[in-house]
């Protein structure tokens, strides 16, 4: 706390009387006008600008006079300027204001800052009911399949864990519970239908979380977000979903590389999740967690070159040129080049093979929030994996579509389908 001694205040009072105003006095003493104002106010409370003495522990609040006689009203002296105690941070502020909106009283609520031990306890709590496979897992039997020159690429695009949607506004209900169930089922189906390969990449495409803090706003634009639950709960679900995807790949592929890209919604959470995964799989020799801090992912596999970025900074249409310049040696040594982007939430391709690189944007499995729905954006929902051959490029693709409101007859595979020729 800032403590003003009588000697400090006396110097300010003398300067104020000499120069006649607060600004000139502040300039003379090399301090700000606001600092001078606070010191003069404190000096007045102690009677140093007139009307002494002041009772110990009290401060002058007002002075009234009548023909030379003065009435001095004294009340309990306020404390010193509040400073947040060491090891704590501000959790909330409440204020009492007068009819003109001026602050009368303020309540500042603080709490102990979270330590690495606290984060470790949170992660332990998040996984207390999770039943992982025994690490290290036995690799799948790939000896009878031509998988050595195959690579499976599985993006986790814009999951926006924590997004809250109400069917009355968006046509779809969505919260943490629904998200974990639907996305987990889609991951399991996708991996089970994907051909096995020796190598696999699980790429978090950015915006793994919908909000990066408990303020539930985008960091840069300050847009208010519809979020289900506190930040810690959202982080727990996001971590479980990524671990589920990696564990599923370990049962299907021999070696798994993991990278979590930053997006505009999760610049801090992406770093936390990446380092959590690195610790979680520290004893699994078949998993490599890439914690590169850049916004780009590059991977060369034989004659195949793969690049990726979220898309909120570098635009997807510009990525081929970025790849050619920053990875010139890899560009020259490869024949099949692919760029993967996210951020837009809908499927799109920005370049043809004629430019030497195919760039595409992936759909998200998550529905729209109220803002995107109200703005008229249209997009499907899906998860997919792509199989690359080291010498032939893309050779296969598996897609799991996510559709809300399936008709009842869709549950019966033998139900007759209305069909007719059109044209």
Secondary structure by P-SEA (a helix, b strand, c coil): cccccaaaaaaaaaaaaaaccaaaaaaaacccaaaaaaaaaaaaaacccccccccccbbbccccccccbbbbbbcccccccccccccccccbbbbbbcccccccbbbbbbcccccaaaaaaaaaaaaccccccccccccccccccccccbbbbbbbccccccbbbbcccccccccaaaaaaaaaaaaaaaaaacccccbbbbccccccccccccccccccccccccccccaaaaaaaaaaaaaaaaaaaaacccbbbbbbbbccccaaaaaaaaaaaaaaacccccbbbbbccccbbbbbcccbbbbbcccccccccaaaaaaaacaaaaaaaccbbbbbbccccbbbbccccccccccbbbbbcccccaaaaaaccccccccbbbbbbccccccbbbbbbbbcccccccccccccccccccc
